[in-house]
Structure formats: C-alpha cells, structure tokens
Amino acid sequence: MVDVTSLYTLDKELGRGQFGVTYLCMEKSTGRKYTCKSVSKRKLVTKRDMEDMRREVMILQHLTGQPNIVEFKGAYEDKYSVHLV
C-alpha cells in the first residue's frame, strides 16, 4: 500500500458521486496538476464492487496514451480508500 499523499497533494473537491470523491491534486515531484478519484473501501462491499474497481483500473491503463483520452497516472491504496490519479 502506498499513501497517495506521499506523492500528491490533494486540493479542493471537484465532485462527488455514489462511490467516491474527486479532488484536484498536484504531483509533488513535478508540480503537474491531475485529478484524484478516491473511493472509500467501505463502499466496496460486494465481490462485484471490487471487480468493477479492478476493471476500471484496467480500462484506464489500456486507454492511456490514446489520442483524446485522459492519462492514467496510477492506482494507490491506503487503509481506508482506493485512489485513482
């Protein structure tokens, strides 16, 4: 497990959905701005929820580098949440 706050500074909340909260964040090493979707592990209660999270990460990894698609920086997990940057 990697604490997302060791690599990124989480800033203001940009949006909130059923499973998570999206924040503006800044990569500490470069100063580049990204978004971070944080999903509480309490919301991932069923096996299907966990599979959906893994599938989302796989899709983002696959699409990174494609024209007109956002860049996926990584998935990070701490004790309470899964974070997608």
PyMOL Python script that loads the backbone (N, CA, C, O; Angstrom):
from pymol import cmd

cmd.read_pdbstr("""\
ATOM      1  N   MET A   1       0.836  -1.183   0.000  1.00  0.00           N
ATOM      2  CA  MET A   1       0.000   0.000   0.000  1.00  0.00           C
ATOM      3  C   MET A   1       0.876   1.239   0.000  1.00  0.00           C
ATOM      4  O   MET A   1       1.873   1.323   0.717  1.00  0.00           O
ATOM      5  N   VAL A   2       0.478   2.198  -0.821  1.00  0.00           N
ATOM      6  CA  VAL A   2       1.198   3.466  -0.915  1.00  0.00           C
ATOM      7  C   VAL A   2       0.235   4.584  -0.545  1.00  0.00           C
ATOM      8  O   VAL A   2      -0.877   4.660  -1.068  1.00  0.00           O
ATOM      9  N   ASP A   3       0.667   5.435   0.345  1.00  0.00           N
ATOM     10  CA  ASP A   3      -0.140   6.588   0.725  1.00  0.00           C
ATOM     11  C   ASP A   3      -0.078   7.611  -0.399  1.00  0.00           C
ATOM     12  O   ASP A   3       0.990   8.147  -0.696  1.00  0.00           O
ATOM     13  N   VAL A   4      -1.215   7.882  -1.023  1.00  0.00           N
ATOM     14  CA  VAL A   4      -1.271   8.801  -2.164  1.00  0.00           C
ATOM     15  C   VAL A   4      -0.737  10.180  -1.791  1.00  0.00           C
ATOM     16  O   VAL A   4      -0.205  10.888  -2.646  1.00  0.00           O
ATOM     17  N   THR A   5      -0.874  10.570  -0.517  1.00  0.00           N
ATOM     18  CA  THR A   5      -0.423  11.904  -0.108  1.00  0.00           C
ATOM     19  C   THR A   5       1.103  12.006  -0.013  1.00  0.00           C
ATOM     20  O   THR A   5       1.640  13.100   0.162  1.00  0.00           O
ATOM     21  N   SER A   6       1.801  10.877  -0.128  1.00  0.00           N
ATOM     22  CA  SER A   6       3.260  10.957  -0.170  1.00  0.00           C
ATOM     23  C   SER A   6       3.741  11.387  -1.557  1.00  0.00           C
ATOM     24  O   SER A   6       4.862  11.875  -1.704  1.00  0.00           O
ATOM     25  N   LEU A   7       2.898  11.205  -2.569  1.00  0.00           N
ATOM     26  CA  LEU A   7       3.253  11.557  -3.953  1.00  0.00           C
ATOM     27  C   LEU A   7       2.487  12.761  -4.481  1.00  0.00           C
ATOM     28  O   LEU A   7       2.976  13.480  -5.352  1.00  0.00           O
ATOM     29  N   TYR A   8       1.286  12.982  -3.954  1.00  0.00           N
ATOM     30  CA  TYR A   8       0.404  14.037  -4.454  1.00  0.00           C
ATOM     31  C   TYR A   8      -0.131  14.858  -3.288  1.00  0.00           C
ATOM     32  O   TYR A   8      -0.317  14.351  -2.182  1.00  0.00           O
ATOM     33  N   THR A   9      -0.371  16.130  -3.559  1.00  0.00           N
ATOM     34  CA  THR A   9      -1.058  17.000  -2.620  1.00  0.00           C
ATOM     35  C   THR A   9      -2.503  17.089  -3.065  1.00  0.00           C
ATOM     36  O   THR A   9      -2.788  17.554  -4.169  1.00  0.00           O
ATOM     37  N   LEU A  10      -3.422  16.646  -2.210  1.00  0.00           N
ATOM     38  CA  LEU A  10      -4.840  16.725  -2.553  1.00  0.00           C
ATOM     39  C   LEU A  10      -5.342  18.118  -2.229  1.00  0.00           C
ATOM     40  O   LEU A  10      -5.081  18.662  -1.155  1.00  0.00           O
ATOM     41  N   ASP A  11      -6.077  18.690  -3.192  1.00  0.00           N
ATOM     42  CA  ASP A  11      -6.560  20.060  -3.053  1.00  0.00           C
ATOM     43  C   ASP A  11      -8.078  20.033  -2.960  1.00  0.00           C
ATOM     44  O   ASP A  11      -8.646  19.158  -2.306  1.00  0.00           O
ATOM     45  N   LYS A  12      -8.726  20.971  -3.601  1.00  0.00           N
ATOM     46  CA  LYS A  12     -10.170  21.143  -3.442  1.00  0.00           C
ATOM     47  C   LYS A  12     -10.960  20.002  -4.071  1.00  0.00           C
ATOM     48  O   LYS A  12     -10.523  19.355  -5.023  1.00  0.00           O
ATOM     49  N   GLU A  13     -12.121  19.786  -3.509  1.00  0.00           N
ATOM     50  CA  GLU A  13     -13.044  18.783  -4.032  1.00  0.00           C
ATOM     51  C   GLU A  13     -13.658  19.299  -5.327  1.00  0.00           C
ATOM     52  O   GLU A  13     -14.117  20.439  -5.400  1.00  0.00           O
ATOM     53  N   LEU A  14     -13.661  18.434  -6.358  1.00  0.00           N
ATOM     54  CA  LEU A  14     -14.234  18.814  -7.651  1.00  0.00           C
ATOM     55  C   LEU A  14     -15.613  18.206  -7.872  1.00  0.00           C
ATOM     56  O   LEU A  14     -16.434  18.762  -8.602  1.00  0.00           O
ATOM     57  N   GLY A  15     -15.861  17.082  -7.250  1.00  0.00           N
ATOM     58  CA  GLY A  15     -17.148  16.424  -7.447  1.00  0.00           C
ATOM     59  C   GLY A  15     -17.310  15.243  -6.505  1.00  0.00           C
ATOM     60  O   GLY A  15     -16.356  14.775  -5.884  1.00  0.00           O
ATOM     61  N   ARG A  16     -18.542  14.780  -6.422  1.00  0.00           N
ATOM     62  CA  ARG A  16     -18.862  13.694  -5.507  1.00  0.00           C
ATOM     63  C   ARG A  16     -19.892  12.803  -6.179  1.00  0.00           C
ATOM     64  O   ARG A  16     -20.854  13.287  -6.776  1.00  0.00           O
ATOM     65  N   GLY A  17     -19.682  11.500  -6.078  1.00  0.00           N
ATOM     66  CA  GLY A  17     -20.610  10.548  -6.675  1.00  0.00           C
ATOM     67  C   GLY A  17     -20.998   9.479  -5.677  1.00  0.00           C
ATOM     68  O   GLY A  17     -20.719   9.589  -4.483  1.00  0.00           O
ATOM     69  N   GLN A  18     -21.649   8.436  -6.186  1.00  0.00           N
ATOM     70  CA  GLN A  18     -22.143   7.368  -5.327  1.00  0.00           C
ATOM     71  C   GLN A  18     -21.005   6.640  -4.609  1.00  0.00           C
ATOM     72  O   GLN A  18     -21.140   6.273  -3.441  1.00  0.00           O
ATOM     73  N   PHE A  19     -19.887   6.431  -5.306  1.00  0.00           N
ATOM     74  CA  PHE A  19     -18.807   5.646  -4.727  1.00  0.00           C
ATOM     75  C   PHE A  19     -17.615   6.459  -4.255  1.00  0.00           C
ATOM     76  O   PHE A  19     -16.857   5.996  -3.403  1.00  0.00           O
ATOM     77  N   GLY A  20     -17.431   7.667  -4.789  1.00  0.00           N
ATOM     78  CA  GLY A  20     -16.214   8.373  -4.414  1.00  0.00           C
ATOM     79  C   GLY A  20     -16.291   9.871  -4.547  1.00  0.00           C
ATOM     80  O   GLY A  20     -17.315  10.449  -4.912  1.00  0.00           O
ATOM     81  N   VAL A  21     -15.161  10.475  -4.234  1.00  0.00           N
ATOM     82  CA  VAL A  21     -14.999  11.921  -4.296  1.00  0.00           C
ATOM     83  C   VAL A  21     -13.812  12.207  -5.209  1.00  0.00           C
ATOM     84  O   VAL A  21     -12.785  11.533  -5.123  1.00  0.00           O
ATOM     85  N   THR A  22     -13.947  13.201  -6.083  1.00  0.00           N
ATOM     86  CA  THR A  22     -12.870  13.583  -6.981  1.00  0.00           C
ATOM     87  C   THR A  22     -12.260  14.898  -6.507  1.00  0.00           C
ATOM     88  O   THR A  22     -12.963  15.874  -6.245  1.00  0.00           O
ATOM     89  N   TYR A  23     -10.934  14.894  -6.404  1.00  0.00           N
ATOM     90  CA  TYR A  23     -10.190  16.057  -5.940  1.00  0.00           C
ATOM     91  C   TYR A  23      -9.227  16.540  -7.016  1.00  0.00           C
ATOM     92  O   TYR A  23      -8.767  15.757  -7.846  1.00  0.00           O
ATOM     93  N   LEU A  24      -8.931  17.816  -6.997  1.00  0.00           N
ATOM     94  CA  LEU A  24      -7.808  18.345  -7.741  1.00  0.00           C
ATOM     95  C   LEU A  24      -6.573  17.941  -6.949  1.00  0.00           C
ATOM     96  O   LEU A  24      -6.570  18.045  -5.723  1.00  0.00           O
ATOM     97  N   CYS A  25      -5.531  17.486  -7.622  1.00  0.00           N
ATOM     98  CA  CYS A  25      -4.313  17.140  -6.894  1.00  0.00           C
ATOM     99  C   CYS A  25      -3.093  17.598  -7.689  1.00  0.00           C
ATOM    100  O   CYS A  25      -3.173  17.863  -8.889  1.00  0.00           O
ATOM    101  N   MET A  26      -1.973  17.683  -6.996  1.00  0.00           N
ATOM    102  CA  MET A  26      -0.735  18.116  -7.621  1.00  0.00           C
ATOM    103  C   MET A  26       0.359  17.095  -7.299  1.00  0.00           C
ATOM    104  O   MET A  26       0.549  16.702  -6.148  1.00  0.00           O
ATOM    105  N   GLU A  27       1.066  16.682  -8.338  1.00  0.00           N
ATOM    106  CA  GLU A  27       2.185  15.767  -8.148  1.00  0.00           C
ATOM    107  C   GLU A  27       3.323  16.533  -7.485  1.00  0.00           C
ATOM    108  O   GLU A  27       3.786  17.542  -8.018  1.00  0.00           O
ATOM    109  N   LYS A  28       3.773  16.063  -6.335  1.00  0.00           N
ATOM    110  CA  LYS A  28       4.781  16.792  -5.563  1.00  0.00           C
ATOM    111  C   LYS A  28       6.105  16.918  -6.308  1.00  0.00           C
ATOM    112  O   LYS A  28       6.774  17.944  -6.188  1.00  0.00           O
ATOM    113  N   SER A  29       6.496  15.910  -7.069  1.00  0.00           N
ATOM    114  CA  SER A  29       7.808  15.931  -7.724  1.00  0.00           C
ATOM    115  C   SER A  29       7.859  16.844  -8.944  1.00  0.00           C
ATOM    116  O   SER A  29       8.931  17.335  -9.298  1.00  0.00           O
ATOM    117  N   THR A  30       6.706  17.082  -9.601  1.00  0.00           N
ATOM    118  CA  THR A  30       6.718  17.869 -10.840  1.00  0.00           C
ATOM    119  C   THR A  30       5.886  19.147 -10.771  1.00  0.00           C
ATOM    120  O   THR A  30       6.099  20.073 -11.554  1.00  0.00           O
ATOM    121  N   GLY A  31       4.941  19.195  -9.835  1.00  0.00           N
ATOM    122  CA  GLY A  31       4.029  20.337  -9.780  1.00  0.00           C
ATOM    123  C   GLY A  31       2.883  20.242 -10.762  1.00  0.00           C
ATOM    124  O   GLY A  31       2.052  21.148 -10.828  1.00  0.00           O
ATOM    125  N   ARG A  32       2.818  19.153 -11.533  1.00  0.00           N
ATOM    126  CA  ARG A  32       1.726  18.988 -12.507  1.00  0.00           C
ATOM    127  C   ARG A  32       0.427  18.678 -11.793  1.00  0.00           C
ATOM    128  O   ARG A  32       0.414  17.982 -10.779  1.00  0.00           O
ATOM    129  N   LYS A  33      -0.683  19.208 -12.336  1.00  0.00           N
ATOM    130  CA  LYS A  33      -1.998  19.028 -11.734  1.00  0.00           C
ATOM    131  C   LYS A  33      -2.753  17.883 -12.412  1.00  0.00           C
ATOM    132  O   LYS A  33      -2.699  17.709 -13.629  1.00  0.00           O
ATOM    133  N   TYR A  34      -3.449  17.119 -11.592  1.00  0.00           N
ATOM    134  CA  TYR A  34      -4.256  15.990 -12.031  1.00  0.00           C
ATOM    135  C   TYR A  34      -5.533  15.972 -11.210  1.00  0.00           C
ATOM    136  O   TYR A  34      -5.761  16.856 -10.385  1.00  0.00           O
ATOM    137  N   THR A  35      -6.355  14.976 -11.435  1.00  0.00           N
ATOM    138  CA  THR A  35      -7.490  14.725 -10.558  1.00  0.00           C
ATOM    139  C   THR A  35      -7.267  13.390  -9.874  1.00  0.00           C
ATOM    140  O   THR A  35      -6.603  12.504 -10.412  1.00  0.00           O
ATOM    141  N   CYS A  36      -7.818  13.258  -8.705  1.00  0.00           N
ATOM    142  CA  CYS A  36      -7.716  12.028  -7.926  1.00  0.00           C
ATOM    143  C   CYS A  36      -9.123  11.614  -7.517  1.00  0.00           C
ATOM    144  O   CYS A  36      -9.824  12.343  -6.816  1.00  0.00           O
ATOM    145  N   LYS A  37      -9.517  10.431  -7.967  1.00  0.00           N
ATOM    146  CA  LYS A  37     -10.802   9.872  -7.553  1.00  0.00           C
ATOM    147  C   LYS A  37     -10.527   8.958  -6.368  1.00  0.00           C
ATOM    148  O   LYS A  37      -9.801   7.972  -6.494  1.00  0.00           O
ATOM    149  N   SER A  38     -11.101   9.282  -5.228  1.00  0.00           N
ATOM    150  CA  SER A  38     -10.913   8.492  -4.012  1.00  0.00           C
ATOM    151  C   SER A  38     -12.197   7.743  -3.692  1.00  0.00           C
ATOM    152  O   SER A  38     -13.262   8.341  -3.538  1.00  0.00           O
ATOM    153  N   VAL A  39     -12.077   6.422  -3.595  1.00  0.00           N
ATOM    154  CA  VAL A  39     -13.226   5.565  -3.325  1.00  0.00           C
ATOM    155  C   VAL A  39     -13.022   4.918  -1.961  1.00  0.00           C
ATOM    156  O   VAL A  39     -12.027   4.230  -1.733  1.00  0.00           O
ATOM    157  N   SER A  40     -13.953   5.140  -1.075  1.00  0.00           N
ATOM    158  CA  SER A  40     -13.889   4.551   0.256  1.00  0.00           C
ATOM    159  C   SER A  40     -14.028   3.039   0.155  1.00  0.00           C
ATOM    160  O   SER A  40     -14.899   2.542  -0.559  1.00  0.00           O
ATOM    161  N   LYS A  41     -13.182   2.310   0.860  1.00  0.00           N
ATOM    162  CA  LYS A  41     -13.274   0.850   0.862  1.00  0.00           C
ATOM    163  C   LYS A  41     -14.581   0.387   1.494  1.00  0.00           C
ATOM    164  O   LYS A  41     -15.032  -0.726   1.222  1.00  0.00           O
ATOM    165  N   ARG A  42     -15.193   1.211   2.323  1.00  0.00           N
ATOM    166  CA  ARG A  42     -16.491   0.868   2.907  1.00  0.00           C
ATOM    167  C   ARG A  42     -17.560   0.753   1.838  1.00  0.00           C
ATOM    168  O   ARG A  42     -18.551   0.048   2.024  1.00  0.00           O
ATOM    169  N   LYS A  43     -17.366   1.446   0.706  1.00  0.00           N
ATOM    170  CA  LYS A  43     -18.331   1.385  -0.390  1.00  0.00           C
ATOM    171  C   LYS A  43     -18.138   0.144  -1.259  1.00  0.00           C
ATOM    172  O   LYS A  43     -19.038  -0.235  -2.010  1.00  0.00           O
ATOM    173  N   LEU A  44     -16.982  -0.481  -1.162  1.00  0.00           N
ATOM    174  CA  LEU A  44     -16.677  -1.668  -1.960  1.00  0.00           C
ATOM    175  C   LEU A  44     -17.017  -2.897  -1.129  1.00  0.00           C
ATOM    176  O   LEU A  44     -16.130  -3.571  -0.605  1.00  0.00           O
ATOM    177  N   VAL A  45     -18.307  -3.181  -1.013  1.00  0.00           N
ATOM    178  CA  VAL A  45     -18.748  -4.215  -0.084  1.00  0.00           C
ATOM    179  C   VAL A  45     -18.917  -5.590  -0.725  1.00  0.00           C
ATOM    180  O   VAL A  45     -18.718  -6.609  -0.062  1.00  0.00           O
ATOM    181  N   THR A  46     -19.276  -5.629  -1.989  1.00  0.00           N
ATOM    182  CA  THR A  46     -19.503  -6.924  -2.637  1.00  0.00           C
ATOM    183  C   THR A  46     -18.326  -7.282  -3.540  1.00  0.00           C
ATOM    184  O   THR A  46     -17.503  -6.436  -3.890  1.00  0.00           O
ATOM    185  N   LYS A  47     -18.274  -8.542  -3.899  1.00  0.00           N
ATOM    186  CA  LYS A  47     -17.241  -9.009  -4.819  1.00  0.00           C
ATOM    187  C   LYS A  47     -17.354  -8.267  -6.153  1.00  0.00           C
ATOM    188  O   LYS A  47     -16.344  -7.937  -6.775  1.00  0.00           O
ATOM    189  N   ARG A  48     -18.567  -8.012  -6.578  1.00  0.00           N
ATOM    190  CA  ARG A  48     -18.787  -7.282  -7.836  1.00  0.00           C
ATOM    191  C   ARG A  48     -18.225  -5.857  -7.763  1.00  0.00           C
ATOM    192  O   ARG A  48     -17.641  -5.370  -8.731  1.00  0.00           O
ATOM    193  N   ASP A  49     -18.402  -5.193  -6.616  1.00  0.00           N
ATOM    194  CA  ASP A  49     -17.850  -3.845  -6.433  1.00  0.00           C
ATOM    195  C   ASP A  49     -16.330  -3.864  -6.603  1.00  0.00           C
ATOM    196  O   ASP A  49     -15.764  -2.995  -7.266  1.00  0.00           O
ATOM    197  N   MET A  50     -15.677  -4.856  -6.002  1.00  0.00           N
ATOM    198  CA  MET A  50     -14.217  -4.982  -6.101  1.00  0.00           C
ATOM    199  C   MET A  50     -13.801  -5.255  -7.551  1.00  0.00           C
ATOM    200  O   MET A  50     -12.827  -4.680  -8.039  1.00  0.00           O
ATOM    201  N   GLU A  51     -14.533  -6.122  -8.226  1.00  0.00           N
ATOM    202  CA  GLU A  51     -14.234  -6.431  -9.626  1.00  0.00           C
ATOM    203  C   GLU A  51     -14.412  -5.208 -10.503  1.00  0.00           C
ATOM    204  O   GLU A  51     -13.615  -4.973 -11.410  1.00  0.00           O
ATOM    205  N   ASP A  52     -15.457  -4.421 -10.240  1.00  0.00           N
ATOM    206  CA  ASP A  52     -15.701  -3.197 -11.014  1.00  0.00           C
ATOM    207  C   ASP A  52     -14.538  -2.216 -10.840  1.00  0.00           C
ATOM    208  O   ASP A  52     -14.127  -1.571 -11.805  1.00  0.00           O
ATOM    209  N   MET A  53     -14.007  -2.098  -9.627  1.00  0.00           N
ATOM    210  CA  MET A  53     -12.869  -1.204  -9.370  1.00  0.00           C
ATOM    211  C   MET A  53     -11.643  -1.689 -10.138  1.00  0.00           C
ATOM    212  O   MET A  53     -10.953  -0.887 -10.768  1.00  0.00           O
ATOM    213  N   ARG A  54     -11.367  -2.978 -10.094  1.00  0.00           N
ATOM    214  CA  ARG A  54     -10.225  -3.538 -10.833  1.00  0.00           C
ATOM    215  C   ARG A  54     -10.391  -3.326 -12.336  1.00  0.00           C
ATOM    216  O   ARG A  54      -9.436  -2.999 -13.040  1.00  0.00           O
ATOM    217  N   ARG A  55     -11.632  -3.519 -12.816  1.00  0.00           N
ATOM    218  CA  ARG A  55     -11.915  -3.337 -14.246  1.00  0.00           C
ATOM    219  C   ARG A  55     -11.699  -1.880 -14.663  1.00  0.00           C
ATOM    220  O   ARG A  55     -11.157  -1.614 -15.736  1.00  0.00           O
ATOM    221  N   GLU A  56     -12.119  -0.943 -13.818  1.00  0.00           N
ATOM    222  CA  GLU A  56     -11.915   0.476 -14.121  1.00  0.00           C
ATOM    223  C   GLU A  56     -10.424   0.786 -14.248  1.00  0.00           C
ATOM    224  O   GLU A  56     -10.016   1.510 -15.156  1.00  0.00           O
ATOM    225  N   VAL A  57      -9.614   0.244 -13.347  1.00  0.00           N
ATOM    226  CA  VAL A  57      -8.166   0.461 -13.408  1.00  0.00           C
ATOM    227  C   VAL A  57      -7.601  -0.134 -14.693  1.00  0.00           C
ATOM    228  O   VAL A  57      -6.789   0.503 -15.364  1.00  0.00           O
ATOM    229  N   MET A  58      -8.021  -1.348 -15.042  1.00  0.00           N
ATOM    230  CA  MET A  58      -7.515  -1.995 -16.267  1.00  0.00           C
ATOM    231  C   MET A  58      -7.896  -1.195 -17.512  1.00  0.00           C
ATOM    232  O   MET A  58      -7.085  -1.052 -18.427  1.00  0.00           O
ATOM    233  N   ILE A  59      -9.109  -0.679 -17.553  1.00  0.00           N
ATOM    234  CA  ILE A  59      -9.554   0.118 -18.707  1.00  0.00           C
ATOM    235  C   ILE A  59      -8.737   1.399 -18.800  1.00  0.00           C
ATOM    236  O   ILE A  59      -8.297   1.773 -19.887  1.00  0.00           O
ATOM    237  N   LEU A  60      -8.529   2.074 -17.678  1.00  0.00           N
ATOM    238  CA  LEU A  60      -7.734   3.303 -17.683  1.00  0.00           C
ATOM    239  C   LEU A  60      -6.298   3.033 -18.126  1.00  0.00           C
ATOM    240  O   LEU A  60      -5.721   3.820 -18.876  1.00  0.00           O
ATOM    241  N   GLN A  61      -5.724   1.929 -17.669  1.00  0.00           N
ATOM    242  CA  GLN A  61      -4.361   1.563 -18.087  1.00  0.00           C
ATOM    243  C   GLN A  61      -4.310   1.317 -19.591  1.00  0.00           C
ATOM    244  O   GLN A  61      -3.371   1.739 -20.266  1.00  0.00           O
ATOM    245  N   HIS A  62      -5.315   0.637 -20.104  1.00  0.00           N
ATOM    246  CA  HIS A  62      -5.358   0.317 -21.531  1.00  0.00           C
ATOM    247  C   HIS A  62      -5.518   1.567 -22.397  1.00  0.00           C
ATOM    248  O   HIS A  62      -4.940   1.650 -23.481  1.00  0.00           O
ATOM    249  N   LEU A  63      -6.293   2.529 -21.925  1.00  0.00           N
ATOM    250  CA  LEU A  63      -6.587   3.715 -22.728  1.00  0.00           C
ATOM    251  C   LEU A  63      -5.505   4.790 -22.648  1.00  0.00           C
ATOM    252  O   LEU A  63      -5.459   5.676 -23.501  1.00  0.00           O
ATOM    253  N   THR A  64      -4.644   4.730 -21.650  1.00  0.00           N
ATOM    254  CA  THR A  64      -3.598   5.735 -21.504  1.00  0.00           C
ATOM    255  C   THR A  64      -2.712   5.745 -22.738  1.00  0.00           C
ATOM    256  O   THR A  64      -2.280   4.695 -23.215  1.00  0.00           O
ATOM    257  N   GLY A  65      -2.446   6.933 -23.247  1.00  0.00           N
ATOM    258  CA  GLY A  65      -1.621   7.080 -24.444  1.00  0.00           C
ATOM    259  C   GLY A  65      -2.419   7.212 -25.724  1.00  0.00           C
ATOM    260  O   GLY A  65      -1.863   7.538 -26.773  1.00  0.00           O
ATOM    261  N   GLN A  66      -3.715   6.964 -25.648  1.00  0.00           N
ATOM    262  CA  GLN A  66      -4.570   7.099 -26.820  1.00  0.00           C
ATOM    263  C   GLN A  66      -4.928   8.574 -27.017  1.00  0.00           C
ATOM    264  O   GLN A  66      -5.057   9.312 -26.040  1.00  0.00           O
ATOM    265  N   PRO A  67      -5.087   9.005 -28.264  1.00  0.00           N
ATOM    266  CA  PRO A  67      -5.462  10.398 -28.508  1.00  0.00           C
ATOM    267  C   PRO A  67      -6.818  10.724 -27.863  1.00  0.00           C
ATOM    268  O   PRO A  67      -7.740   9.909 -27.888  1.00  0.00           O
ATOM    269  N   ASN A  68      -6.920  11.900 -27.299  1.00  0.00           N
ATOM    270  CA  ASN A  68      -8.160  12.416 -26.710  1.00  0.00           C
ATOM    271  C   ASN A  68      -8.638  11.643 -25.486  1.00  0.00           C
ATOM    272  O   ASN A  68      -9.810  11.727 -25.120  1.00  0.00           O
ATOM    273  N   ILE A  69      -7.747  10.896 -24.855  1.00  0.00           N
ATOM    274  CA  ILE A  69      -8.081  10.147 -23.648  1.00  0.00           C
ATOM    275  C   ILE A  69      -7.202  10.659 -22.514  1.00  0.00           C
ATOM    276  O   ILE A  69      -6.019  10.935 -22.712  1.00  0.00           O
ATOM    277  N   VAL A  70      -7.784  10.783 -21.335  1.00  0.00           N
ATOM    278  CA  VAL A  70      -7.009  11.260 -20.198  1.00  0.00           C
ATOM    279  C   VAL A  70      -5.894  10.286 -19.859  1.00  0.00           C
ATOM    280  O   VAL A  70      -5.980   9.096 -20.161  1.00  0.00           O
ATOM    281  N   GLU A  71      -4.851  10.801 -19.230  1.00  0.00           N
ATOM    282  CA  GLU A  71      -3.703   9.984 -18.837  1.00  0.00           C
ATOM    283  C   GLU A  71      -3.953   9.373 -17.464  1.00  0.00           C
ATOM    284  O   GLU A  71      -4.359  10.071 -16.535  1.00  0.00           O
ATOM    285  N   PHE A  72      -3.714   8.084 -17.337  1.00  0.00           N
ATOM    286  CA  PHE A  72      -3.840   7.403 -16.058  1.00  0.00           C
ATOM    287  C   PHE A  72      -2.467   7.356 -15.413  1.00  0.00           C
ATOM    288  O   PHE A  72      -1.542   6.755 -15.959  1.00  0.00           O
ATOM    289  N   LYS A  73      -2.329   7.990 -14.249  1.00  0.00           N
ATOM    290  CA  LYS A  73      -1.037   8.043 -13.559  1.00  0.00           C
ATOM    291  C   LYS A  73      -0.824   6.841 -12.647  1.00  0.00           C
ATOM    292  O   LYS A  73       0.300   6.354 -12.525  1.00  0.00           O
ATOM    293  N   GLY A  74      -1.868   6.362 -12.015  1.00  0.00           N
ATOM    294  CA  GLY A  74      -1.708   5.209 -11.153  1.00  0.00           C
ATOM    295  C   GLY A  74      -2.853   5.012 -10.186  1.00  0.00           C
ATOM    296  O   GLY A  74      -3.684   5.896  -9.974  1.00  0.00           O
ATOM    297  N   ALA A  75      -2.870   3.812  -9.599  1.00  0.00           N
ATOM    298  CA  ALA A  75      -3.839   3.474  -8.563  1.00  0.00           C
ATOM    299  C   ALA A  75      -3.069   3.285  -7.268  1.00  0.00           C
ATOM    300  O   ALA A  75      -2.013   2.652  -7.247  1.00  0.00           O
ATOM    301  N   TYR A  76      -3.598   3.830  -6.207  1.00  0.00           N
ATOM    302  CA  TYR A  76      -2.947   3.781  -4.909  1.00  0.00           C
ATOM    303  C   TYR A  76      -3.978   3.337  -3.880  1.00  0.00           C
ATOM    304  O   TYR A  76      -5.161   3.661  -3.984  1.00  0.00           O
ATOM    305  N   GLU A  77      -3.519   2.607  -2.905  1.00  0.00           N
ATOM    306  CA  GLU A  77      -4.426   2.089  -1.889  1.00  0.00           C
ATOM    307  C   GLU A  77      -3.847   2.376  -0.508  1.00  0.00           C
ATOM    308  O   GLU A  77      -2.665   2.148  -0.251  1.00  0.00           O
ATOM    309  N   ASP A  78      -4.699   2.877   0.366  1.00  0.00           N
ATOM    310  CA  ASP A  78      -4.294   3.014   1.765  1.00  0.00           C
ATOM    311  C   ASP A  78      -5.297   2.236   2.613  1.00  0.00           C
ATOM    312  O   ASP A  78      -6.113   1.488   2.075  1.00  0.00           O
ATOM    313  N   LYS A  79      -5.246   2.400   3.890  1.00  0.00           N
ATOM    314  CA  LYS A  79      -6.077   1.618   4.797  1.00  0.00           C
ATOM    315  C   LYS A  79      -7.577   1.830   4.559  1.00  0.00           C
ATOM    316  O   LYS A  79      -8.377   0.916   4.762  1.00  0.00           O
ATOM    317  N   TYR A  80      -7.951   3.038   4.130  1.00  0.00           N
ATOM    318  CA  TYR A  80      -9.357   3.386   4.042  1.00  0.00           C
ATOM    319  C   TYR A  80      -9.916   3.543   2.625  1.00  0.00           C
ATOM    320  O   TYR A  80     -11.125   3.434   2.422  1.00  0.00           O
ATOM    321  N   SER A  81      -9.036   3.801   1.640  1.00  0.00           N
ATOM    322  CA  SER A  81      -9.533   4.152   0.302  1.00  0.00           C
ATOM    323  C   SER A  81      -8.651   3.613  -0.811  1.00  0.00           C
ATOM    324  O   SER A  81      -7.498   3.234  -0.604  1.00  0.00           O
ATOM    325  N   VAL A  82      -9.241   3.595  -2.003  1.00  0.00           N
ATOM    326  CA  VAL A  82      -8.516   3.356  -3.245  1.00  0.00           C
ATOM    327  C   VAL A  82      -8.533   4.690  -3.983  1.00  0.00           C
ATOM    328  O   VAL A  82      -9.575   5.338  -4.081  1.00  0.00           O
ATOM    329  N   HIS A  83      -7.366   5.100  -4.506  1.00  0.00           N
ATOM    330  CA  HIS A  83      -7.224   6.402  -5.168  1.00  0.00           C
ATOM    331  C   HIS A  83      -6.766   6.186  -6.601  1.00  0.00           C
ATOM    332  O   HIS A  83      -5.791   5.476  -6.850  1.00  0.00           O
ATOM    333  N   LEU A  84      -7.478   6.805  -7.547  1.00  0.00           N
ATOM    334  CA  LEU A  84      -7.103   6.746  -8.962  1.00  0.00           C
ATOM    335  C   LEU A  84      -6.710   8.143  -9.411  1.00  0.00           C
ATOM    336  O   LEU A  84      -7.512   9.074  -9.337  1.00  0.00           O
ATOM    337  N   VAL A  85      -5.474   8.289  -9.877  1.00  0.00           N
ATOM    338  CA  VAL A  85      -4.982   9.589 -10.342  1.00  0.00           C
ATOM    339  C   VAL A  85      -4.892   9.541 -11.862  1.00  0.00           C
ATOM    340  O   VAL A  85      -4.500  10.525 -12.489  1.00  0.00           O
TER     341      VAL A  85
END
""", "prot")
cmd.dss("prot")
cmd.show_as("cartoon", "prot")
cmd.util.cbc("prot")
cmd.orient("prot")
